[in-house]
Amino acid sequence: MEPFRIFIVEDDPWYSELLAYHFSDAEEYEVSRFADGRSCLKSLHQQPDLITVDYRLPDMNGLELFDQLRRWNPQVPIVIISGQEDVKTALELLRKGVYEYLLKDDNTRDTLLKAVLRAKETKNLRNEIEQLKAELGKRYDFGQIIQGNSSVMQKVFELMEKAAQAPINVTITGETGTGKELVARAIHYNSSRKSMPFLALNMATIPAELMESELFGHEKGAFTGATQRKNGRFEEAQGGTLFLDEIGEIPLTLQSKLLRVLQEREVTRVGGSEKIKLDVRLIVATHRNLQHEIQQGNFREDLYYRIIGLPIHLPPLRERGGDVLLLARYFLDEFLKQNNLRPKSFTRDAMQKLQSHSFPGNVRELKSVVELAAVMSGQAEIQAEELSFAPPPTQDFLSGEEKTLREYELMIIRHYLRKYDQNVLKVSQLLDIGKSTIYNLLKNREV
């Protein structure tokens, strides 16, 4: 374990040795002594974890040395030790950020040891946080968490690398289940903002009347039920990344407000007047064709060009060739490992069945199918018949007549509303779309 390094800056040899003696019995401390400020400054390459400074030194006073040390590293705790009680000086030093101000008296030893223990705990906590951040970065390493050897996925990885390195908005498109949020997280945790918050918000799950408050926050009394101030997601993501999934579900009335926030880089809570400056990176995702939505009058063109930034399209699983088996093995191994189950593999017939399936639910469907098979199979090899896929839609549901994507979407929603007695909540959950979308369609009598 790395020792806790203490610098003692004291021109009195006897008192310097006394301070060092307090730490001589503990092997976890490494003490270096200096008779003046300049010799201390020349040795900062040794990276001390705490510095004690005599207020009166032969070449400078403690305040001057403190200022130089703070410029070197503002996080290192600095303890000033003075031979005389000077309340004015003590207050000035504490206001400037001195870790502790001690007098040379009978209590110096105990107070100093307590200060060192506190600083040591802070260092350990900081190290743990840095370790967790490093592990989080590994967890979202492009080549680890997002599996794929196909040429189309290699292009995606290249774009993700560019997105992680550049402070630019990102738009991720692709069918439901292709892993859009996973890509957004990987970009964030490999970027310079990785130590700051990552917040994800699925706009399809939020009622239209609550979206503005959810995004921008509100003041107490702004509307019925607003019993206290609430910070919006933009505020909560300050310094980090805000991921807005299903951006196409935002109603036109709110799109103009979102555009203003992105243009001015500031937000005002609902019912408030304070303008809050923002430093937030925006990543959005959608399964819709936003350019088609613009033509239909459902999405603002100026907002589209504000958010588009670097576009990344995630191909459906059926276009990724051998990635199906690669992902299947990955999901199987991970599931078995996480649940302490014995190793398993797929039979040749099972692999052929996986490769021949079209996977309308994409990676999400594949993961679900593999995990269920791992549970149901009692053998060392998963058989083809143990791979259970959801049945395709019946022929009378999707006719052979050619229709637009919008028309097919309406047909699907109508079908599920009839099947589940107009239960909007259940249909929104089954189809993974927002209740507000269905309500708007009902209001416009489109379904």
N, C-alpha and C positions, 0 to 999 in steps of 0.2 A: 504494500500500500504506500502511496506517495506521502512523504512527510508534510506536515503543516509548517511552512517556512515563516519565521518571525524575524523581522529586522528591528534591532534596538539602536536608536540614534541618541547617544548620550555622551557628553564630553567629560563627565566625571567617571574615571576608570572604576572606582570602587562601586558607585551606584549602578554603573553599567553591568558590572559582574554580578551584583546582587539581583538585578532584574533577570539576567540570564539564568541564575541559579534556580529561580522559581520553576523553570521548565526542564531542569537537568535530570530529573528522575523519570521523565516520560520519553520513551523512544519515538513517539509519533511527532515530536517537535524537533525542528532544525533551526537553531538560533545563530544569527550573524550579528556582530556588533560593529558600530561605526562611531567615530569621535566627532564627526561634523556632517553637515548636510550634503556637501559635494561628493564625498566618498560614498554616501548612500545612493545618490542619484546615479553615480557611475556603475553601481552594482544591480540596478533594477532588472538587468537581463536574467537574473536568478529567479525572477517572478515570485516575490514575497507574497504571502497570504494575509499578513497583518504587519503594520509598522508602528512602533512606539517612538514618539519624538519628544525630546526635551525641548521645552518652549524656548529656552535661552541657549543657543549654540554659538560657537566662536565665529562662524562665517555667515550666519543668517538666523532669524528667529523662527519659531515653530510655524507661524502663519505663512511666512514666505515659502518654507519647505512644503507645507501642506498644499499650497496653491500649485506648486510644480508637480507634486505627486498626483494631485487630482487630474492635472492635464495628461499625465502619463496613463493613469487608469482610475477612473472615477469610482470603480467598484471596490477597490482594495480598502479595507477598514484601517483608519489611522487614529491612533490613540495619542493624545497630547498629554504629557506629564509636566507639571509645573511645580516649582519650589515655593511659589507664593500664590496666595488666593487673590484672584483678580476677577470679580464677577463680570465686569464689562467685557474683558477679553474672553472669558469663558463663554458668554452668551454669543459673542461675535463668531467664535469658532464653531459652536454648536449650530448656529444658523447657517454657516457655510457647509456643514455636513460632516464635521468631525465625529467619528464613531463614539468616542468617549473622551471626557476631560477629567484627568485625575490630578490630585495633589500628592506631593511626596510626604506621606504620613503613614501612620500605622495600618491604615486600611488599604494602602496601595496594592499590596499583594493580592488580597481577596478580590478586590474590584477588577484588577487586571486579569486574573484568572477567569473570572466570570465573563469578561469581555471577550477573551480569547475563545472560550467554550462556545459563546454565541456565534462568533465569527466562523468557527469551525463547523458548527451545525449549518450555518448559511451556505458555506462552501460545499458541504456534502449534499445539501438540497439542490444547489445549483448544478452540481455534477450529475445528480440523478435526473434532473430535468433535461440536461443536455444529452444524457444517454437515451432517455425516452424519445427525444426529438430525433436522435440518430436512428433509433430502432424504427420510428415511425417513417422516416425517410426510406429505410430499407424495405419496410412493409409496402410502400407505394413505389418501389423501384419499377420502372416501366417493364423491364424484362421479367420481373418476378410475378407481380400481381396481375398483369395483363398478358395472358399467354397467346402466342400466335407466331407461326413461321411462314404463313402465306405472304405472297408479295403485296396484297392489299393491306395487310396489317403492318408490314414493314414501312409502308408509306405513312400509315397512321402514327407509328412510333417516331418517324422523322419529324412529323408536324408537332407531335407532343413535345419533343425536345426543343423545337423552336419556340413553342408557346411557353415552356418553362423558363427559357432564357430571356424572353422579351416581355416588357411590361405592356401587354396589349390585350384588349378584350378577346374572348374566344367564343365562337359559336359551334356547338357540337350537334350534329344532326344524325339521325339514324332511327331505325324502327324501335319499337318498344322491346326492351330486353337485351339490347346490344351492349349495355354497360356505359351509358353516357355519364352517369354520376361518378363511376369508378375512374373514368378518364379525367374528369374535372378534378377529383381529389389527387390523382397522381400528378397532374400538372402543378397544383398548388404546393404539394409536399416536396416537389423537386425544384421549386422556384425560390427566389430570395425572400418571399413572404411566408415560408414554411413554419416559422416560429410564431406567426400570428394566426388569428382565427380563420377557420374555414366553416362557413355556414351554408347549408343547403336548404332550399325552399322549393317545394313542388307546387307551382301555381295552380295546377289542375285540382288540387285537393282543398283549395281555399275558396269559400264563397266570395262572390264578386264584391259584396258590400264590405267585406273585411280586409280586402287586399291592400288598400291604401294604408290602413293602420298597421298591418303586418309588415309592410315594406318600410314605411316612413315613421312609424310610431305615432303616439297621440298624447295630448296633455290631459290632465285630470279635468273632467267635465266637458270634454270635447263633444261627446255624444252620450246618449242614454247607455248606462253600463260602464262608462269610463270613470271608474272610481279612483284611479290613480294614474300617474304618468307611466307610459310604456315606451321604451326605446324600440325603434324599428330595426329590421334586420340590417339595413345599411349601417346604422350606428354600431350595432353589435359586431359587425364584421370589420370595423375600423382597423386599418393597417393590414388587413388580410384579404380574403377572397369571398365574394358572395356568389353562390351558384344558384341561378334561377332555372329550374327545370320546367319544361312545358311553357316556355315564354309566350307561345302563341295563344295561350288561354287568357291572357290579360285583356280585359275589355278596352275598347277604344278610348273611353273617357279617362282611364288610368294611364294609357300609353303616353298621352301628352304630358302628364305629370312626371312619368318616369323619364321621358326624354329631357325634360327641363333639369331634373336632378343630375342626369349624366352629363349634360352640357355645362352646367354651372358648378358641378362637383360640390354641391351642398344640398342639404335637405332641411325641410321645415316640418316639424311634427304636426299632425292634424290638430287643429284648434290652437296652434301656437304661432308665434311670430319670430322666434329665435332661428337664425340661419346657422346650421351646423356644418362646418367644413368637412369634407369627406376625403379619405385616402383609401379607396376600396377598389380592388380589381374585380371586374365582372366577367363571369363565365355563364353563358346561357346554353340551354339545350332544347330541342324540340323534335318530335317525330313528324311534324307537319312541314310542308313546302312553303316557307314564308313568302317567297316570291309569288306563288299562286295565291296565298292569302292576301297579299297586297293587291293583286288584280281583282280579287273578290271584294275588296273594300274592308277586310277584316283586320288588317295590320298596316300601321303607318310606315310609309316608305322612308321617311326621315329617321324614324326610330330604328328601322332595319339597318340603315347604313351607319348608325351610331353604335350598334351592338355587334355588328358582324365581325369586325376585327379579323382574327385568323380563323377561317372556317375549317372544321375537321369533320369529315363524314365517316361514320362507323358502318362498315358493310354488314349486311345481314349474315348470319352464320352459314346459310346455304351457299354463299359466294366465297367462303373461306377455305374450301377444299379440305386438306388434311388436318386443319385446325380442329375439326370436330373431334377426332380421336385424341389429339393432344390435350384438348380441354377436358374431355371425358376422363382421361387418366388422371389429370391434375385434380379435378373435382373429387374423383374417387379416393385418391391418395390423401388429400386434405381432410375429407370427411372421416375416413377411417382413423387417421392420426388424431384428429380432434376428439374423437369419441372412444379412443383406446380399443379399437376393433382390429381383428386380425387382417393381415394383408389379403387383398382380393385382386382379381384381374377379370378381363372380359374374354369370353370365348370368341372364336373367329366369326361365328354366326351373329353374336351380339354386336361385334364391331361393324359387320356388314349392315346390320339393321340400323345402327347409329348413323352410318354414312349415307344410307338411302333415305333417311327422314328429312323433311324440308325444314323442320324447326321454325314454325311461325312465331314461336315465343323467343326464338334466338338463344343467346347464352343463358338467360334466366331459365328457360324451359329445359335446356340440356342439364343444367346444374340440378334442377328439381328431379328430373328423371333419373339421373345417376345416383343421387342420394337416396331416393326411394328404393331403387334396385339394391343398393348396398344394404339397406335395412331388411328387405324382404328375402334376399338370397341367403340360403343356409349353407352354401357351398363356397369353395375357394375360388370358383369361377362364376361370374354372372352370366346366366343363360339369356338367349335372345328373348324368350318368352317372359323374362322377368323385367324387361324394359317396357314400361307402360306409358304410351303416349296418349294425349287427349284426342278424342275422336274429331275428325274434320267436320265442318258445317254440313248440314244435310243439303241435298241438291235443290229442294224447293226454297231454301233460304237464299242461296246465291245462284241465280239463274245464269244461263249461258249468254244472256244479253249483255252487250258491252255498255258499261256505265263509267262515269267519272269516279275518282276516288271519293269525292264528297258524297256522291249518291250512294256508294257502297257503305260509307260510314253511317249515313242516315238509315239505311236498310238494317244494318247491324243493331243500331240503337233501338229502332222500332221493334225489331224482333225480341230483344231482351226485355224491353218495357212490357210487351204483351206477355212474355213468358213469366215475368215476375210481378204481374199485377201492378204495373206502373210504380214499382218501388225504386225510386231514383237513387237512393243511397246504395242499395244492393247492386244496381246496374253500374253505378259509377265505380264501385269496388271491383266488380267482375271485369269490366272493360278497362280499368285503370285510367279513367278520365275524370275530370272534375264535375262535381254536382252542378256547378254554375253553368258548365257547357250544356248539360241536358236541360236545365231550367230555361236557358236562353233559347234552345231549340223548341221547347214546348211553348214558350212565350210567343215565339215567331211562327208557331204552328208548322214547324218543319218536321216534327215527329208526332 
